[in-house]
Amino acid sequence: MGDFLAELNPDGSSLLYSAEFPSGTAGQSVAVDQSGVVHIAGIEGLISTIVPAQPFASPIFGITNAAGGQLSGRIAPGEVISIFGSGLGPATPVTAAPVNGAFPTSLGGVLVLVNNSPVPLLYVSASQINAEIPAPLNGMDSAVVQVRNGSSTLPEFHVAVDATIWEIFQNAAGSAVAINQDGSLNSASNPAKAGSIASIWATGFGNGAGPISGAVATSAIDWCMFCQITVGSVTETVQYGGAAPGLIDGIMQVNFMVPAEVSQNTVQVNFQGALATLYVSQ
């Protein structure tokens, strides 16, 4: 269920305006300034404006880490993000394919600009765009995101820039997208064995991996070899934390030991503060 905004005429006899916004983007407060412009705010501080008697410009409703998390107005260098809104791109979605080892900055007639520079795109549609934020962002604490869809330019969307926004890629139910040591997909019916190696993927790691440019990782580069991971109640150093060969360079692969001490069917994995569930067995 989303947030709804409606306007009635002075005697309440007719509806002048009605729209549905994504949940959390318009339900916190509504204010009208002296010029009649309507400002709506969501619980994460996202603000949209509506000018009476003017067509409502297709807006960006918010941005999330592509692996998960809340709709917000925050990004991090090297993060793979999902932009949500209306009128963002073509009615028929387009998925990018790498060209000469890198993802394109133009896809389906769409450009995403961060501080006026186009960023790599993975997927575009009318309501969602998946893109990668370049790293570094030159030490900035804020940035401007703007979408160009063909000849239309959407309103600017101002964001805060965090050092990192870690998230683990997850399935819809909240379990980690994970691979067991034998290469099979981790699931309730196919858990990882205690004492074996499992792999997960994450994004939002900031400038720690060096330049991020939308290139496809071609080899393993372990640049997080001292990173810690907590599996259940056991904290240990990851076996590998770095480039994910075959995937865009903003995604990190993490290989780790499933502790022999686990006794539950599921355990919580905590990597750099990002949480997900892993299925395990003795």
Secondary structure, DSSP 8 states (H G I E B T S, - for coil): --EEEEEE-TTSSSEEEEEEE-TTSSSSEEEE-TT--EEEE-TTS-EEEE-TTS-----EEEEEETTEEEEESEE-TT-EEEEEESS-S-SS-EE---BTTB--S-BTTEEEEETTEE--EEEE-SSEEEEE--B--TT-SEEEEEEEETTEE---EEEEE-S---EE-B-TTSBB--B-TTS-B-BTTB-EETTSEEEEEEE--GGGGS-B-SBB--S--BS-TT-EEEETTEEEE-SEEEE-TTSBTTEEEEEEE--TT--SSEEEEEETTEEEEEEEE-
